[in-house]
Amino acid sequence: QVQLVESGGGLVQPGGSLRLSCAVSGSIFSIYRMGWYRQAPGKQRELVAHITSGGSTNYADSVKGRFTISRDNAKNTVYLQMNSLKPEDTAVYYCNRYPSYHGDYWGQGTQVTVSS
């Protein structure tokens, strides 16, 4: 059974930074493309960034140049470095394989709040 444990969220002022981590167990992590997703209150979950097993990355336009996704296949962990945070980045952040499929297990996520 796959387990996804996100961490690293918190309250930060606009312009600040956070680094999220996602520990993955119960799957062959290294073969999957992985993604970070977020869901703001009243909105649908959206893809923020994804990374291939070989390290190629892609970003949503809203975070391009500010966020960096990375992974450590030896540690079964994927990261999201978030810089120059804006209030509109406020959301619960999740990781999962990319693309995700109906019925996929989702972890609890980690709350990111950007506010002064």
Secondary structure as UniProt FT lines:
FT   STRAND          3..7
FT   STRAND          10..12
FT   TURN            14..15
FT   STRAND          18..25
FT   HELIX           29..31
FT   STRAND          34..39
FT   TURN            41..42
FT   STRAND          46..51
FT   TURN            53..54
FT   STRAND          57..59
FT   TURN            61..66
FT   STRAND          67..72
FT   TURN            73..76
FT   STRAND          77..82
FT   HELIX           87..89
FT   STRAND          91..97
FT   TURN            102..103
FT   STRAND          110..114
//
